[in-house]
């Protein structure tokens, strides 16, 4: 990672990869999603802000888990909700 990243991104040493390519909350309500993000604190995979339910950002706000990675194949980046900062890996 870059030297000039926020403390939340800098704290990530090992990436939690998605277990499945589904939004764990959308599955419960038979909802749809656009793209997936995996929380780097607890490992839950949820839908992005382009999705109708925006579960990943809601999880970040409610649980206080600041960093996600894209769970989309071929995408290699992290996002910090607190500092609104991205880093590639």
Secondary structure as GFF3:
##gff-version 3
##sequence-region A 1 89
A	DSSP	alpha_helix	7	10	.	.	.	ID=ss1
A	DSSP	alpha_helix	24	29	.	.	.	ID=ss2
A	DSSP	beta_strand	36	39	.	.	.	ID=ss3
A	DSSP	beta_strand	45	47	.	.	.	ID=ss4
A	DSSP	alpha_helix	55	63	.	.	.	ID=ss5
A	DSSP	beta_strand	67	70	.	.	.	ID=ss6
A	DSSP	beta_strand	77	80	.	.	.	ID=ss7
A	DSSP	beta_strand	85	88	.	.	.	ID=ss8
###
